Amino acid sequence: MTTSTNMARFPIFLILLIFTISVVLGCGVMPQGQTTTRNFTVSGFTLPVAMVFTNALTAPTRFPGISTTSNAAKSFVSRLVMQRVTDVLEQQGRSAGLPDVILSNVLNQFTVQIEYDPFECKTVSAPDPGTTMVKGVMKEMLPNCIVVGGTVTALCTAENGVRPDMCDLTKNEKLEIIPSKHFSISGSLTTTNIIMANWSTLMWQNVVNRAVRMLASETCGQVVGAMRMMPLAQLDRTSSPLCNRLPRRRA
């Protein structure tokens, strides 16, 4: 039985205790320049306004939290994923009784890199009060993103030309879906900690499961889907899967 197989059988808090001993003995960090990276993909979510961006001048006032640049939207995604993984590792460490100084060392020994292509909304609209109707805009102001409850739900294709037109959310009239590439986040988690670097896929899955449950309770737009592991065959030998879906937000 391999070392990685044995480690997969240990509860995560025991591995953290092993890490504690390693740090005390001065061997918790990998040799300088050496890192271990685990790749992941997240998909199947809906879009909170912070994950799209627009140059429309009135949008930030009407839709608080919406990003005004592509980089701002990417930064939001990166911070959200990083913070939730950090929260889980911190909870695991405190449950194992790790001192704050050691826990801080653990959290400083990993980074998250995110690849995400935010959608650009030239116009951002909401249904007229008390209705499910959205006013059309001039053709040059498309795409027109529809926001309901802080979430970008669809695109309104109605045009406000010679004959003003409207989109109907109830009847699904004049609506278009957002391209699927904007519903996928890929990234990598890199660690320089020797214990974390040798965690099995199952152990990382435990961390991610808990992080995902935290993400599911966020107020920045409902998140849908169900998380599962990516087949090992889809990854190279130097990386392991983390997750590929966020779960449905709990009621």
C-alpha positions in Angstrom: 0.0 0.0 0.0 1.4 3.4 -1.0 2.1 6.3 1.2 -0.6 8.4 -0.6 -3.1 5.6 -0.1 -2.3 5.5 3.6 -2.7 9.2 4.0 -6.0 9.2 2.2 -7.4 7.0 5.1 -6.5 9.6 7.8 -9.0 12.2 8.8 -7.9 15.6 7.7 -7.4 16.9 11.3 -4.8 14.2 11.8 -2.9 15.3 8.8 -2.9 18.8 10.2 -1.5 17.5 13.5 1.2 15.8 11.5 1.8 19.2 9.9 2.1 20.8 13.3 4.9 18.4 14.3 6.6 19.1 10.9 6.6 22.8 11.4 7.9 22.6 15.0 10.7 20.4 13.7 11.4 22.9 10.9 10.4 20.7 7.9 6.9 22.0 7.1 7.9 23.9 3.9 9.1 22.3 0.7 12.6 23.2 -0.6 12.9 26.6 -2.1 11.5 26.8 -5.6 9.5 23.5 -5.3 5.7 23.6 -5.4 2.8 21.3 -6.0 -0.2 22.4 -8.1 -3.6 20.9 -8.3 -5.9 22.0 -11.1 -9.7 22.5 -10.9 -12.7 23.6 -13.0 -15.9 25.0 -11.7 -19.1 25.3 -13.8 -22.8 25.2 -13.6 -23.3 28.4 -11.6 -25.4 31.5 -12.3 -23.9 35.0 -12.6 -24.0 37.4 -9.7 -23.6 41.0 -10.9 -20.0 41.1 -9.7 -19.0 38.4 -12.2 -20.0 40.5 -15.2 -18.8 44.0 -16.1 -20.2 47.1 -17.8 -19.2 50.6 -18.8 -22.8 51.9 -18.4 -22.5 54.9 -16.2 -25.7 54.4 -14.2 -25.2 50.6 -13.6 -23.1 50.8 -10.4 -25.9 52.9 -8.8 -28.8 50.8 -10.0 -27.0 47.5 -9.4 -24.6 47.7 -6.5 -21.6 45.4 -6.7 -21.5 45.2 -10.5 -18.0 45.2 -11.9 -16.9 48.1 -14.1 -13.9 46.3 -15.7 -13.0 42.8 -16.8 -10.2 42.8 -14.2 -12.5 43.7 -11.4 -14.8 40.8 -12.3 -11.8 38.4 -12.4 -10.6 39.7 -9.1 -14.0 39.1 -7.5 -13.9 35.5 -8.6 -10.4 35.0 -7.4 -11.0 36.5 -4.0 -14.2 34.5 -3.4 -12.6 31.2 -4.2 -9.4 32.0 -2.2 -11.3 33.2 0.8 -13.6 30.2 1.0 -10.7 27.7 0.7 -8.9 29.7 3.4 -12.0 29.6 5.6 -12.1 25.8 5.4 -8.5 25.3 6.1 -8.7 27.7 9.1 -11.7 25.8 10.5 -10.0 22.5 10.1 -6.9 23.8 11.8 -8.8 25.3 14.7 -10.7 22.0 15.2 -7.4 20.2 15.4 -6.2 22.7 18.1 -3.5 24.3 16.0 -2.0 27.5 17.5 -2.6 30.7 15.5 1.0 31.1 14.6 1.1 27.6 12.9 -2.3 28.1 11.3 -1.0 31.3 9.8 2.0 29.5 8.3 -0.4 27.0 6.7 -2.5 29.7 5.2 0.5 31.5 3.8 1.8 28.5 2.0 -0.8 28.2 -0.7 -2.1 30.4 -3.5 -5.1 30.3 -6.0 -4.8 31.3 -9.6 -8.1 31.8 -11.5 -8.8 31.9 -15.3 -12.3 33.4 -16.0 -13.8 35.2 -19.0 -16.3 37.7 -17.7 -19.3 38.7 -19.8 -19.5 42.4 -20.9 -22.9 44.0 -20.7 -23.3 47.1 -22.7 -26.6 47.8 -21.0 -27.9 46.5 -17.7 -31.7 46.3 -17.1 -34.2 45.1 -14.6 -37.9 44.2 -15.1 -40.3 47.1 -14.8 -41.6 47.3 -11.2 -44.4 44.8 -10.6 -43.9 43.1 -14.0 -41.8 40.6 -15.8 -41.2 43.0 -18.8 -37.9 44.5 -19.8 -37.6 47.5 -22.1 -35.6 47.1 -25.3 -32.6 49.3 -26.1 -31.0 50.7 -29.3 -29.2 48.0 -31.3 -25.8 49.5 -30.6 -26.5 49.2 -26.8 -26.8 45.4 -27.0 -26.1 43.0 -25.3 -28.6 44.1 -22.7 -28.2 42.1 -19.5 -31.3 41.4 -17.3 -30.7 41.4 -13.6 -33.1 39.8 -11.1 -32.3 39.7 -7.4 -28.6 40.5 -7.9 -28.2 37.8 -10.6 -27.7 38.2 -14.3 -30.4 35.8 -15.7 -30.5 36.4 -19.5 -30.0 38.8 -22.3 -32.8 40.9 -23.7 -32.7 41.1 -27.5 -35.6 43.5 -27.9 -34.7 46.7 -29.7 -36.0 50.2 -29.0 -36.1 51.4 -32.6 -39.0 53.0 -34.6 -41.3 50.5 -32.9 -40.3 50.1 -29.2 -40.1 46.4 -28.2 -39.9 44.6 -24.9 -38.7 41.3 -23.5 -41.1 39.1 -21.5 -39.5 36.9 -18.8 -42.7 35.0 -18.2 -43.2 34.0 -21.8 -39.5 33.8 -22.6 -39.9 36.2 -25.4 -37.0 38.2 -26.9 -34.6 36.5 -24.6 -31.2 34.9 -25.3 -28.9 32.9 -23.0 -25.4 34.0 -22.1 -22.7 32.0 -23.9 -21.6 28.9 -21.9 -17.9 29.9 -21.7 -18.9 32.6 -19.1 -20.2 29.8 -16.8 -16.9 28.1 -16.3 -14.0 28.9 -14.0 -10.7 27.1 -14.3 -7.8 27.5 -11.9 -5.0 26.0 -9.9 -4.2 25.7 -6.2 -0.5 25.8 -5.5 1.1 24.9 -2.2 4.7 25.0 -0.9 3.8 23.1 2.2 5.2 19.5 2.2 2.2 18.0 4.0 -0.5 19.7 1.9 1.5 18.8 -1.2 1.0 15.1 -0.5 -2.7 15.2 0.4 -4.7 12.8 -1.7 -7.5 13.8 -4.1 -10.0 12.6 -1.5 -8.5 14.9 1.1 -8.6 17.9 -1.1 -12.2 16.9 -2.1 -13.1 17.2 1.6 -11.7 20.7 1.8 -13.4 21.7 -1.4 -16.8 20.2 -0.4 -16.8 22.4 2.7 -15.7 25.5 0.7 -18.5 24.9 -1.8 -21.0 24.7 1.0 -19.8 28.1 2.1 -20.1 29.5 -1.4 -23.6 28.1 -1.6 -24.7 30.4 1.3 -23.3 33.5 -0.4 -25.7 36.4 -1.0 -24.0 37.4 -4.3 -26.3 35.5 -6.6 -27.7 32.0 -6.5 -25.3 29.2 -7.4 -26.6 26.0 -9.0 -25.4 22.6 -9.9 -23.8 19.7 -8.1 -20.2 19.2 -7.5 -18.3 16.1 -8.6 -14.7 15.1 -9.2 -13.1 15.3 -12.6 -11.8 11.9 -13.9 -8.0 11.5 -13.2 -7.5 10.7 -16.9 -8.4 14.3 -17.8 -5.5 15.7 -15.8 -1.8 15.6 -16.2 0.5 13.7 -13.8 1.5 16.8 -11.9 -2.0 17.9 -10.9 -5.1 16.5 -9.3 -8.7 17.5 -9.6 -10.4 19.7 -7.1 -14.0 20.2 -8.2 -16.0 21.2 -11.2 -19.4 22.4 -9.9 -20.8 24.6 -7.2 -24.0 23.4 -5.5 -27.5 24.8 -5.4 -27.9 27.5 -2.9 -29.7 26.3 0.2 -33.2 27.8 0.9 
